[in-house]
Amino acid sequence: MAQAPIQFDRASGALEGANLWERTAALALVTGSKISSHFSHMGYIACANLLAKTLPKRNIAIKLNPDAVFEFPYGDGYWSKLLNRSYNYEDELELLFADSIDVDYTLLDCGANYGYWSVLVSSKPFGSHKAIAIEPSGQNYPKLANNARVNGDRFETMKCAIGAARGTARLSGTKHEAFSIAGNASDGGEEVPVLALDNLIDDGKVAASGKYLIKLDVEGVEIEAIKGGARLLQADSVIMCEEHGSDRSHAVSRYILEQTPLKLIVFDPRSNRMETVTELSILDRIKVSTHVGYNVFGTASAFWQDRIDALNAKTLNAKSARRMQ
């Protein structure tokens, strides 16, 4: 019988159910995250995964907020940064999700991994939104399904990849956070079903007229996924895609800007605003680390454009208020 998960509360910092070695490991994981945060966490994943080999195989359940629990194998290099309470995961996405609590939207969490965003967005502090978490990996999917279960099955899960059209593909890779269907058939891996975003309309999963935030973390097939979602992207939708820091051609952003009717928006840490981009050179400045991903946004929706403009105004007002204090 599997051991009960270690419990960690992000708000209070309380760690419960851990033995002495597991507590010591938690301290090492937090310290490593704090130190490596100064250089975009370079090397953190490899070190954490080495440490994990010395730990008993059990889960940790992180309380993200009073209504959200996120479980993963203790010591996991990708997710253990959450033990560092000053670490924010993809905070430009959280900014939009937190500002959209009052909007009746559905999250399409494509490449959901263990379901972090589906857990968070379906929680009460984020508006209890409907979410569909889509993950193709036979290794990751049970962990995603477990996170749906521990949160009362309040979001739907689907085991498939997202691409340009319905079919099958081979999923390969060595890191759970970077499995991809972009490789060659000779790379091995597992055969997985593929759906296009518009197939979710065809299959009655979503309505063409709804409001959507679409997280596309699909490791190299973002452009194919956008091609397969033409109808959905004509609705009140925002796509949130990862641009890899190592891609100096900015292929995903270039495609959105030059080949789609969507406006391209990026979060600029310098202005602390969501900037509408007409010139890709801004990404040369923003993408400072070659080993991490940067999220870019695309929308053809006047509704979401107005929301983003209002969010920028709030950010500006808050900045002015802080200066006056």
C-alpha positions in Angstrom: 0.0 0.0 0.0 1.4 3.4 -1.0 2.4 5.8 1.8 0.1 8.8 2.4 1.5 12.0 0.7 3.6 14.5 2.6 1.6 17.7 3.1 2.9 21.2 2.4 1.0 24.4 2.8 2.3 27.2 0.6 0.5 29.9 2.7 1.9 28.9 6.1 5.0 26.9 5.1 3.9 24.0 7.3 5.4 20.6 6.2 3.6 17.6 7.7 4.0 13.8 7.5 7.7 13.9 6.5 10.5 12.0 8.3 13.8 13.7 9.2 15.6 12.9 5.9 12.5 14.1 3.9 12.5 17.4 6.0 16.2 17.8 5.3 15.6 17.3 1.6 12.9 19.9 1.7 15.3 22.4 3.1 17.8 21.5 0.3 15.2 21.8 -2.4 14.1 25.3 -1.1 17.6 26.5 -0.7 18.5 25.3 -4.2 15.5 27.0 -5.7 16.3 30.3 -4.0 20.0 30.3 -5.1 19.3 29.1 -8.6 16.5 31.6 -9.1 19.2 34.2 -9.7 20.1 32.5 -12.9 16.6 31.2 -14.1 16.9 28.0 -12.0 19.7 26.6 -14.3 20.8 23.2 -13.1 18.0 23.0 -10.5 16.1 20.2 -12.1 19.1 17.9 -12.5 20.2 18.4 -8.9 16.7 17.9 -7.5 16.2 14.7 -9.6 19.5 13.3 -8.2 18.3 14.1 -4.6 15.0 12.4 -5.4 16.8 9.1 -6.0 17.7 9.1 -2.3 14.1 9.6 -1.1 11.4 7.1 -0.5 8.9 6.9 -3.4 5.9 8.8 -2.3 3.9 11.9 -3.2 3.9 15.4 -1.8 0.5 17.2 -1.7 1.0 21.0 -2.0 -1.8 23.2 -0.8 -1.7 26.0 -3.4 -4.7 27.8 -1.8 -7.5 26.8 0.6 -9.3 25.0 -2.3 -6.4 23.6 -4.4 -4.2 20.6 -3.8 -1.5 19.6 -6.3 0.2 16.2 -5.9 3.5 15.0 -7.5 6.3 12.6 -6.7 8.4 14.0 -3.8 11.7 15.4 -5.1 10.5 15.9 -8.7 12.9 18.3 -10.2 10.4 20.3 -12.2 7.7 20.8 -9.6 9.8 20.9 -6.3 10.4 24.7 -6.8 6.9 25.1 -5.4 8.4 24.3 -1.9 10.0 27.7 -2.2 7.2 30.0 -1.1 8.7 33.0 -2.9 8.7 31.1 -6.3 5.9 31.9 -8.7 5.2 29.4 -11.5 4.5 31.2 -14.9 3.3 34.4 -13.1 2.3 36.1 -16.4 -0.4 33.4 -16.8 -1.5 33.7 -13.2 -1.9 37.4 -13.7 -4.5 36.8 -16.5 -6.2 34.0 -14.6 -6.5 36.0 -11.4 -7.9 39.0 -13.3 -10.5 36.7 -15.1 -12.2 35.3 -12.0 -15.5 37.0 -12.9 -15.4 35.9 -16.6 -17.5 32.7 -17.5 -14.7 31.0 -19.4 -13.4 27.4 -19.8 -9.7 26.6 -19.6 -8.4 24.2 -22.2 -5.2 23.0 -20.6 -3.3 21.4 -23.5 -0.2 19.5 -22.5 -1.5 19.6 -18.9 1.3 17.5 -17.4 0.1 16.8 -13.8 -2.7 19.4 -14.1 -1.3 22.4 -12.2 -3.3 25.1 -14.0 -6.5 22.9 -14.1 -6.3 22.5 -10.3 -5.8 26.2 -9.8 -8.3 27.6 -12.2 -11.0 25.3 -11.1 -10.5 26.4 -7.4 -12.8 28.9 -5.7 -10.1 31.6 -5.3 -9.7 31.6 -9.1 -13.5 31.5 -9.9 -14.3 27.7 -9.9 -14.0 27.6 -13.7 -14.6 24.7 -15.9 -11.4 23.1 -17.1 -10.4 20.3 -19.6 -6.9 19.0 -18.9 -5.5 17.3 -22.0 -2.3 15.1 -21.6 -1.1 12.4 -24.0 1.6 10.7 -21.9 0.9 7.3 -20.4 3.5 8.3 -17.7 1.9 11.7 -16.8 -1.8 10.9 -17.3 -2.2 8.8 -14.1 -0.7 11.7 -12.1 -3.1 14.2 -13.8 -6.1 11.9 -13.1 -5.0 11.7 -9.5 -4.9 15.5 -9.2 -8.5 15.6 -10.6 -9.5 13.0 -8.0 -7.9 14.7 -5.0 -9.7 17.9 -6.0 -13.1 16.2 -6.2 -13.1 15.5 -10.0 -14.0 19.1 -10.7 -12.2 19.2 -14.0 -12.3 16.8 -16.9 -9.2 14.9 -18.2 -8.5 13.6 -21.7 -5.6 11.3 -22.7 -4.5 12.6 -26.1 -2.2 15.0 -27.9 -3.2 18.2 -29.6 -2.2 18.7 -33.3 -3.3 20.0 -36.7 -5.8 17.2 -37.3 -7.3 14.1 -35.8 -5.1 11.0 -36.0 -2.2 9.3 -34.1 1.4 10.2 -33.4 4.4 8.9 -31.5 5.2 10.7 -28.2 8.8 10.6 -27.1 11.2 12.2 -24.7 13.1 11.7 -21.5 11.7 14.4 -19.2 8.0 14.3 -18.1 7.8 18.1 -18.7 9.1 17.9 -22.2 7.4 14.9 -23.9 6.7 15.7 -27.6 5.0 14.4 -30.7 7.4 16.6 -32.8 10.1 13.9 -33.1 10.6 11.1 -35.6 8.9 7.7 -35.5 12.4 6.3 -34.9 12.6 8.1 -31.6 10.6 5.3 -30.0 8.1 6.3 -27.3 4.4 5.5 -27.3 1.6 5.9 -29.9 -1.0 8.4 -28.8 -4.3 9.7 -30.3 -4.2 13.2 -31.6 -7.1 15.7 -31.7 -7.3 19.2 -33.3 -8.7 22.0 -31.0 -11.7 22.3 -33.4 -12.5 18.6 -32.9 -13.5 19.6 -29.3 -16.3 21.5 -31.0 -17.1 18.6 -33.3 -17.2 16.2 -30.4 -19.5 18.3 -28.3 -16.8 19.0 -25.6 -17.0 22.8 -26.0 -19.3 25.3 -27.8 -18.0 27.4 -30.7 -19.6 30.4 -29.0 -18.0 30.2 -25.6 -15.1 32.1 -23.9 -11.8 30.2 -23.6 -8.3 30.5 -22.2 -6.3 27.9 -24.1 -2.9 26.9 -22.6 -0.8 25.3 -25.4 2.2 23.7 -23.8 2.7 21.1 -26.5 6.5 21.0 -26.9 7.2 21.9 -30.5 3.8 21.5 -32.2 2.3 24.8 -31.2 2.0 26.0 -34.8 0.2 22.7 -35.8 -2.1 23.1 -32.8 -3.0 26.7 -33.8 -3.7 25.5 -37.4 -6.1 22.9 -36.0 -8.0 25.5 -33.9 -9.1 28.1 -36.6 -12.8 28.0 -35.6 -12.2 28.0 -31.8 -9.7 30.9 -32.2 -12.4 33.0 -34.0 -14.5 32.8 -30.7 -13.7 34.7 -27.6 -10.4 32.9 -27.0 -6.9 33.6 -25.9 -4.1 31.1 -26.7 -1.2 31.0 -24.3 1.8 29.4 -26.0 5.3 28.7 -24.9 8.2 30.3 -26.8 11.5 28.5 -26.0 14.3 30.8 -24.9 16.7 29.0 -27.2 14.6 29.8 -30.3 16.0 33.1 -31.5 13.8 33.0 -34.6 10.7 33.2 -32.3 8.9 30.8 -34.6 5.6 30.5 -32.7 5.3 34.3 -32.2 6.3 34.9 -35.9 3.5 32.5 -37.0 0.9 34.1 -34.8 1.9 37.6 -36.1 2.4 36.8 -39.8 0.0 33.9 -40.5 -3.0 34.3 -38.3 -5.7 37.0 -37.6 -4.6 37.0 -33.9 -3.0 39.9 -32.1 0.2 38.9 -30.5 0.7 40.0 -26.8 3.6 39.4 -24.5 4.2 40.2 -20.9 7.1 42.7 -20.7 8.8 42.6 -17.3 10.3 46.0 -18.0 6.9 47.8 -18.2 5.1 45.1 -16.1 2.4 45.2 -18.7 0.9 42.9 -21.4 2.2 44.6 -24.6 0.7 44.2 -28.0 3.6 43.2 -30.3 4.0 44.3 -33.9 7.8 43.9 -34.0 9.4 40.7 -32.9 12.6 42.3 -31.8 11.0 42.9 -28.4 11.4 39.2 -27.8 15.2 39.4 -28.2 15.1 41.5 -25.0 12.5 39.5 -23.1 13.9 36.0 -23.8 17.0 36.3 -21.7 17.5 32.7 -20.7 18.0 30.0 -23.4 16.9 27.1 -21.2 13.5 28.3 -20.2 10.1 29.0 -21.9 8.4 32.3 -22.3 4.6 32.6 -22.7 3.1 34.6 -25.5 -0.6 35.3 -26.0 -2.7 35.5 -29.1 -6.3 36.7 -29.4 -8.7 37.9 -32.1 -11.3 38.7 -29.4 -12.3 42.3 -28.7 -13.7 41.1 -25.4 -10.3 39.7 -24.2 -8.4 42.6 -25.7 -10.5 45.0 -23.6 -9.9 42.8 -20.5 -6.1 42.9 -21.1 -6.2 46.7 -21.7 -8.1 47.1 -18.4 -5.6 44.8 -16.6 -2.8 47.0 -17.9 -4.6 50.1 -16.6 -5.0 48.4 -13.1 -1.3 47.5 -13.1 -0.4 51.1 -14.0 -2.7 52.6 -11.3 -1.3 50.2 -8.7 2.3 51.2 -9.7 1.4 54.9 -9.4 -0.3 54.4 -6.0 2.9 52.6 -4.7 5.0 55.6 -5.9 2.8 58.1 -4.0 2.9 56.2 -0.7 
